[in-house]
């Protein structure tokens, strides 16, 4: 009988902790945004073949809720995988 009580208490505690984990994941997702307005991004060479890096570089105007971006001087929405990785 005591084992059942401990199991119930454990389940309740786990349920309470999972709610706060969701908030933590949401905050972490906000911190891990791949682009910000004003940031320069470079299209991968495979996307724009035959062009120099300077011709493939654009400035982010808007970050959309979907994670895609609108660029200055380029039409349409663009996804993270279309761009070169940021070198640090």
C-alpha positions in Angstrom: 0.0 0.0 0.0 2.8 2.4 0.8 4.5 1.7 -2.5 1.3 2.9 -4.3 1.2 6.1 -2.3 4.8 6.8 -3.2 4.1 6.2 -6.9 1.1 8.6 -6.7 3.2 11.3 -5.1 6.0 10.8 -7.6 3.5 11.1 -10.5 2.1 14.4 -9.1 5.6 15.8 -8.6 6.6 14.9 -12.1 3.5 16.5 -13.5 4.3 19.8 -11.7 7.9 19.8 -13.0 6.9 19.1 -16.6 4.9 22.4 -16.7 8.0 24.4 -15.8 10.1 22.5 -18.3 7.8 23.7 -21.1 8.5 27.3 -20.2 12.2 26.6 -20.1 12.0 25.0 -23.6 10.1 28.0 -24.9 12.7 30.5 -23.5 15.5 28.4 -24.9 13.8 28.4 -28.3 13.7 32.2 -28.2 17.4 32.3 -27.4 18.3 29.9 -30.3 16.8 32.0 -33.1 19.1 31.6 -36.1 18.6 35.1 -37.5 17.7 38.6 -36.3 16.6 41.7 -38.1 19.6 43.6 -39.5 21.8 40.5 -39.6 23.6 39.7 -42.8 23.1 36.2 -44.2 24.8 34.5 -47.2 23.0 32.1 -49.5 24.7 28.8 -50.0 26.6 28.6 -53.3 24.4 25.7 -54.4 21.3 28.0 -54.2 22.9 30.8 -56.2 25.6 29.1 -58.4 28.1 31.3 -60.3 27.8 34.2 -57.9 30.4 35.6 -55.6 29.8 35.8 -51.8 29.1 39.5 -52.0 26.3 38.9 -54.5 24.8 36.2 -52.3 24.8 38.4 -49.1 21.5 40.0 -48.0 20.2 41.7 -44.9 17.4 40.2 -42.8 14.4 42.6 -42.6 11.9 40.4 -40.7 11.9 37.1 -38.9 8.6 35.4 -39.4 6.9 33.2 -36.7 7.6 30.2 -38.9 11.3 30.8 -38.5 11.7 31.9 -42.1 13.0 35.3 -43.0 12.2 38.2 -45.4 15.3 39.8 -46.9 16.2 43.2 -48.2 16.7 43.0 -52.0 15.4 39.4 -52.4 11.8 38.4 -52.9 10.0 35.7 -51.0 10.4 33.9 -47.7 13.6 31.9 -47.0 14.5 29.1 -44.6 17.6 28.6 -42.5 18.9 25.7 -44.6 19.2 28.0 -47.7 22.1 29.9 -46.0 25.7 29.2 -45.1 26.3 28.4 -41.4 27.6 31.4 -39.4 31.3 31.1 -38.8 32.4 32.0 -35.3 
